[in-house]
Amino acid sequence: MEIDRVHEIIPSLIESLLENHSSQHECESMNRYKQVLNFEPVDRLPITYSYPVSPDARWQPFPNRYIYQNPAVMFYNELVSAWDLHITDRALILDDLPVTIRPNWGTVTVASLLGIPPEQRDDQTPWIRRRDENITLEDIGSLDVDIREYRWIQNILETYEYYHEVVAAYPKFGEMVTITLPDLQGPFDTLEQIMGEQLFIDMVLEPERVKESLLKVARLQKECIDLFQPYCTEQIPGYSHQHGTMLKGNLLIRNDSVVMISPRMYEDIVAPGDIFLMKEVGGGAIHSCGKIDHATDVMFELEGIQSFDLGQSYLNDMDRIYRKAKEKKIPLIRVQPDREELISGSILERYPTGVTLTFRSQSRDDAIQVHEAYKRAVERRRKK
């Protein structure tokens, strides 16, 4: 595919999605998500499947570098292969993948406001590359920015405007797709991008100043949310979409860097910024990749937390996490089961409700086979 032909390709992509769209299936999936996210009885746990793009797939993604040069390419790739999820294959699998698109400008949007411009190379996602810059807590404390003046903010606004132009031209597609917030990270991950290892030293030597800096970053993040929210098309108050799934809460706060600190340090220094954001948006969710189970007990007690998204659930003691989550009615998002749990249906014994699933398949055909086996196992259990 040629980049300069992307505008010619998009109408065919949208027509294909509309042809294969089932309003009934969409409604069933959304109800399934809502039931699970509220710890209600459900026929089966909602699930999505990720896998490499099939070589014979009609819709092949463009190399990542091009999405930052043309909003049409970003739009196209969001539908074709975001997170290795393929909405173009949903009619073949009939899983619970929602149709979502976001301005995919990486994890650096809020960080771009703090003193170091983002960098994007080759097919890499944008990143903050610290060279001779030495951003300190004093620098953060003295910041006074107008977020609209920053290039990364303008990039996102221009992307939103393009998305809405497309939606306006295809109203039925607009009814099907949800335009979401971009990845705004969280105050702690954002400050770590800018300060690096010095942040952890300062957390020991100057914990109160770090806490104040995190609150300032949280307020900047809230400004970004307020600016972007009017462009979003979330349909159900109190629920939103990120990472190709539905979650409970109006914001997903990324907290990957918490894997490197103690629960007490998180509670005393980092949590106030997260609580501020969740209260400001009317409830939110927290995400972390890696092994985070040392901190989940503290996180589950936070005011405003409504769900918890796991990037790598298999690294954690999920049975212990689930017991606490069930007690607090905090659903767990994107739990990754093993194959046997799915095809046997035993996953429903382990997690009767309160959990959404994502399964890493070897291929599209493998995803179809696993999902069919999962549904058969659910049906067998129903008949018992």
N, C-alpha and C positions, 0 to 999 in steps of 0.2 A: 504493500500500500504506500502511496505517496502522500507526504504530509500536506502538500498543497491541494490535495483532493479531499481532505477531511470534511469540508463543508458539503461536498457531494455525497459523502458516505453517511453522514448523520441522519438524513431523512429516511434512508433505507433501514438503518439501525432502529430508529424509533418505530417505523412501520412494523418491523419484525417483532419488536417487543409488544406492541399493541395486538398483533395477530395472535400471539401466544399467551396473552394475559388472561387470567381467569379471575373475575371479580369474586366468585364464590371461594376459590382457593385462598385469595388474598384475605378475605373476611375471616375464614377459618383460621389462618395463621395468626392474624392480629388478635383474635379472641384467645387463641392458645397462648400467645405471649402474655396477654393481660391476666389470664388465669394463673399462669405460672408465677408471674411477677408479684401476684398478690397471695401466693401460697394457697391457691384454691385447687380443688381436684381438676385433673386434666386428662384427656385421652392419651396423650403422649407428650414428652418434653419436646419443645420446639428445637429444631436443629438446622444448621447450615453446614455446607461441605466446601472445603478449600482444596485446590489441587492445581497443578501446572496447567497452562493453556494447552488444550489438545492440538496436536499438529494439524489435524484436519478441521479444526474449528473455523467456521465462516468468518468470525470476528476475531482478528488477531490484534493484540495491543501494540501501540507504537512504543518505541524506546522511551524510557522515562524522561530523558533530557528534553524532549519536545513538548511535554505538558507545560513547562514553564515559559515556553515561547508563544503558545497559542491556546487560548481558553477553549477552543473547539476540540483540540486534542485532549485537554484535561477532561472535558465533558465526556468524550468518547471513551477514554481509558477508565474513567470512574465506573462506567456501565459494563465495560468488558472484562475488567480484571482487578478491581480494587481488592486488596488483601487476599489475592488469589481466589476470590469469590466471583462467580460468573453469572450475572443476572440473565445473560443471553442463553444459559443452559437450564434455567429454572423450570421451564416447561417439560424438560426431559427428566428431571430429578423429582420435581414436585416437593421440594423441601420448604423451609420457612424463611428463605432469604428475602428480606424486604428490598424494594427498589429505592435506593438512596444514592445521592451524589453530594459531594462537599467540595469546596475550594481546597484542593490538596496541595497546599504550599508548605507542607512539612511541619515540624515541631517548633519552629523558631519565631513565630509571629510575635508573641509577647516579648521574647528575648530580644527581638530586633529593636525594641524601644529602649533598651538599657545600655547602649553604648558601643556595641560591636555589630557591624552590618553582617547579615547572613551571607554565606557563600554557597554556590551550587556548581558542582563539577561533574562533567561526563553524565552518567546515568544515575548518579547519587542523588539522594534527597538533600535539600538544603540543610546546612548545619552552621553552627557558630564555631569558627576556627580562631581560637585565641593565639595571638602571636606575641607581640611586645606589649599589648594592652594589659593593664593591670587594674581591672575594675574592682573597687573596694566598697565596703559598706557605706563609707562616707559618700562615694559617688552615687550609690543607689539612693541614699537619703536626700541628696540635694537635687535629684532629678525633677524637672518640671517640664513635661512634654505635652504637646498637642498630637495625639495619636494619628490624626488625619494627615499629618505632614509626612508620615513615614512611608517609604516605598512599599514595604511588605503589606501594610494596611491597604494601600491603593491597589496592589496586586489582587488582594482578596475581593475588594469591592468591585473591581472590573470583572473578575471571574463571576461573581454573583450576578452582575448585570447581564453578562452573556447568557448565563443559565436561564434567567428570567425571560430573555428575548426568545430563547428556544421554546420554553414552556408556553409563552404567549402564542407562538405560532402553532403549537400542537396542544390544544386544551385537554384532550383526552389523556395525553401523556402526562400533563401537569396534574391530573387527578390521580395518576398512578405513582408518580415519583415523589419522594420526600427530599427536599433540599435542607441540609443540616448545617450546624455550626462547623467551622474548621477545627482542626486539632489545636487547641489553645494550651495544651499541657496543664501544669498546675504551678503554683508559686514556687514550690521547692525545686521541681525539675527545671523550671525556667531560670532560677537564680544559679543553680548548679551549672547550667550551660555557660553562663557568663563568668562565674568566679572559679569554677573547677574545684580542685582540692583545697583551695584556701577557704572555701565556704565551710568545710568540715572542721578545719582548724578554728575558724571563728565561732563555730557552734559550741566549742569547748571553752574558748577564752572569752567570748562576748555573746552569750546566748540571748540576752535581751535585745541587743542591737540586731542580731540576725532575725529574731521574731518580728521586730518592727520593719525590717527590710522586706520580709516575706509578706507582711500585711500591705506594704506599699505595692509590691508586685501584684498581690491579689486585687487591689483596687484598680490597677492598670488593666488586669485581665477582665474585670467587671466592665470597664469602659469599652473594651473590645467586644464583649458580649452584647452590650447595649447597642453598639454600632451595627453589629452583624445580625442581631436577632430579627429585625424587620424583614430580612431577606430569606429567613428560614420558613419552611412550610410544614412544620410538625403539626399534626392534626389532633392529637389527644393531649389535653393539658395534663402535666405531671409525668409524661412519658416522652422519651426522645430516642434518637438513633445515633449510634457511633459504631465504628468497627464492623459495619455490615450486620448489625443486629439491633433489636429493640431493648431499651433498658428503662428502668424506673428512675425518674429524676430528670431534671431539665438541663443538666450539665454533667459531663464526664471529666473529672479531675484526674490527670495522670500523675502518678506518684511512684514512678519506677525507682528513683534514687533512694526511696525509703528502705530498700533492701540493704543499704549500707549503714543504717543507724539503728539505735536501740528503740524499743517501744516507748521508753520514758522520754527519750530525746524527741521522738516524733510527737508525743502528747504535749510536751511542754513548749516546744519551739515551732514545730511545723503545723500542727493541727489548727491553731487559731486562724491561720490564713485559709485553710480548707473550710473551716466552719463558717467564716465570713462569707465565702463564695456560695456555699450551699444555702445559707440563710437568705442571701441576696436574690438568688434565683428561685427560691421556693422549693428547695430540696434538690439533691444531686446524687451522683454516683462517684465512686473512686475506682481507679484502675491501677494495677501494677503488673508488670512482667516479673519474671524471676520468682525466687522463693521469698514470699512475703508473709507466711503464716505466723511469724514471730510478732507481727504488728496488727493482725486482723482483729484480735480481741479489743484492742484500743480503738481501732477504726470503727468497729461496729457499735461503739458507744457514742460516736460523735453526733451532735445535734445536726439534723438535716440529712444524714446519709440514708439513702433509699435503696441502693443496690451496690453490688461490688463486682467489678469486671476483672477477670484473671487472664493475663496473657499466656501463662504457662502453668496451668493448674496441676499438671503432672509432677511438678517440682515440690508440691505442697502436700501437707497432711489434710486431704480433702474431707475425710470423714469427720475429723475434729472441726474443721472450718464449717462444714455443713450443719453440725449440731448447734453451733453458736449462731449461725445465720438463721436457722429455723427458729430458734428461740427468740431472736430479735426481729424475725420476719423481714430479713434483708436478703433478697434473691441474689443468687450467684450467676454471673453472666459469662457465657462462652467457656464453660467447663469442657475439657477435652477428654472424652471417654476412650477406652481402647475398643478395638474392633469386636472382641468377644462380648463385651458388655452390651453393645448395640444389637448384634445379631441374635443374641440369646434373650434380650429384653431385660436382663438383670439390672441394667442401669435404672429401671423404674423401681426396683426394690431398694437400691442405694439412695436414689433421689426421687421420691414419689411426686414432688412438685418443688417449686422454688428455685429451679435451675434451668438455664438454657444451655444448649450444647453446640459445639462446633467440632467437626471431625476432619482431620487431615487425611485426604484420600490420595491414592497413588495416581489416579486419573479420573476423567469424567465417567468412564464406564465403570470404574471401581466404585465411584460415589453412587451411581445408579444402583448397582448391585447391593451395596451396603444399606442404602436407604430402603430398598424393597425388602431386604431381610429384616430390618428394624421394624418396618410396618407390619410384616407378618408376625413377628414376635409379639408386638403389641396386641395384635388381633387374637393371637392364641391366649394371651394373658386375660384378655377381656372375656373370652368364652369360658374360662375356668370358673 
